[in-house]
């Protein structure tokens, strides 16, 4: 079975920026180019790469670093098009001060000193009036740590990363409750050695997790069985022996029925379970009623298929991966659903085994010495853990709640920095986010592009793109620990843009926090850190990436004694951590609301050439996919009289309508009770000239948020839409 539609840059032509050179005759000899190390910022995978620069200082190509375990020397389409981030003429290049009402995207240019003075004055006023804890940070990407340091030095620990509450935290808590440790990133799934890969709501090949895409290609070539559970016939489903087009919101029923079959028919790894687990008999009794026949009534998957796929997993065990996924916030029972995935891997004996889930290792770089932070009077924990006891990091939507005007608590969020994240589009319940921003006394946005969030900023600070700056080194977990360098590949950033580390330091000094920034240049920090782990900045500039010997086991040795970091020292099928906090110790199926009459469940996802909304304006990547399309089943289209390519608007269950229409793609690849809309399109900021008005935004339609009680994560798949065949009258947006 060939790799076919799994999109990965494996051929030389994809190493060249699309449209950059007219023909192959213009491709220069590598020996005449300067090679500079970097690591990609187009997505979180952060593949190590080389940028090639000609004698005029122009970047002519970006390729993967052959030594990098993340990329294996190959970049995905996003990575090869990363140059477009630097060359986008719409990007931010000057500090800006908002003029007029929030949301209007009208600014005047100011100097860096004027911007810093304004911010410092406002932060001082907020600190004096409400306490320094009232300044928050919403961040993403490698810029985040620079501003985490600034905010903590200032005196606050109200810090949240949207990706935590909308992506990872239920999975991390679910796995920690089972194995005593989470998974982190990249996920340590041994796909290249697996004999059976189970994808449940995971879209490898469209989410472009580079290393996993390549390993899935290897697994396919090796004859591995692929089982994909998805109401949509995804790219991964097209490469699978089994596609299970499940009824949305019933995934946990399928997982529990698989457990039922594996335990009842004694397909589990008896030696592994007896040696390493706690609570098997409790689990056996718990799943007794979750039969395939019962699951069929919930999922629409026939009992015979449930049994057959369970046999496939068991036959491949322990070289089987039930993939834990990454975007794991769906229906509000997400910690329990990911717990079920962890338990299923345990029954198959795959955790800590070759072809299953391996033990990664990370070489941590030491923190550069500075003064100890002042202990805040309160932090994100004090406003979160009364409701969500297992939240492990700041939860974005909780901080937003404490920024609302109706918040009567003495703990308030009255100002914030927002770096490299567009929370107007990425946080569910858009109107609430806007109300919170309007109620703040200072909003500072640090970004490379004028996205929707910049319109709500008092000050916009233009950040250099990743190819123009140093950042802290990438110190990532993998089969072997490694560190990678990012350094500027051009002489200076476009316009007056500055790297994030410099902005954070200069603001810190303006605030009188010099003692927290005892260095003048990040190069000094990097050299100090590298020398602590046996290399140097000088060496890293030459090699780009350094790999270290692994010190711990990659897999559990056969028959070895092993202690897990849980209350019992065992893999906990019955979780004492969850039970101790008053949560379900074993996963239970929860019924979720199904479609109202005339409505269809909104399923969102990704396209392989874009990372959410951050790349849709990129000149190279936009040329590959300028807009999204709405997937509609042929029977539904016939009932509504909709034709392929026709433009429709969408309205959700709460009466919210899309600003722009979207073209319909009629396809049997989508369940007839759902529609599919790729995320990141339908931008409403005219300053993003390629992205404005192209397609529809799913973010506008996600108003029903289903909160995971253990972690506070925001489930977003409980929204339903109907079609509007004529342009609707729109209410003026709240600003």
Secondary structure, 3 states (H helix, E strand, C coil): CCCCCCCCCCCHHHHECCCCCCCHHHCCCHHHCEEEEEECCCCCCCCEEEEEECCCCCEEEEEECCCCCCCCCCCCHHHHCCHHHHHCCCCCCCCEEECCCCCCCCEEECCHHHHHHHHHHHHHHHHHHHCHHHEEEEECCCCHHHHHHHHHHHCCCEEECHHHHHHHHHHHHHHHHHHCCCCCCCCCECHHHCCEEEEECCCCCCCCCHHHHHHHHHHHHCCCEEEEECCECCHHHHCCCEEECCCCCCHHHHHHHHHHHHHHCCCCCHHHHHHHEECHHHHHHHCCCCCHHHHHHHHCCCHHHHHHHHHHHHHHCCCEEECCCCCCCCCCCHHHHHHHHHHHHHHCCCECCCCCECCCECCCCCCCCCCCCCCCCCCHHHHCCCCCCCCCCCCHHHHHHCCCCCCCCCCCCCEEEEECCCHHHHCCCHHHHHHHHHHCCEEEEEECCCCHHHHHCCEEEEECCHHHCCCCCEEECECCCEEECCCCCCCCCCCCCECHHHHHHHHHHHCCCHHHCCCCCHHHHHHHHHHHCCCCHHHHHHHCEEECCCCCCCCCCCCCCCCCCCCCCCEECCCHHHHHCCCCCCCCCCCCCCCCCCCEEEEEECCCCCCCCCCCCCHHHHHHCCCCEEEECHHHHHHHCCCCCCEEEEEECCCCECCCCEEEEECCCECCCEEEEECCCCECCCCCCCCECCCCCCHHHCCCCEECCCCCCEECCCCEEEEECCCCCCCCCCC
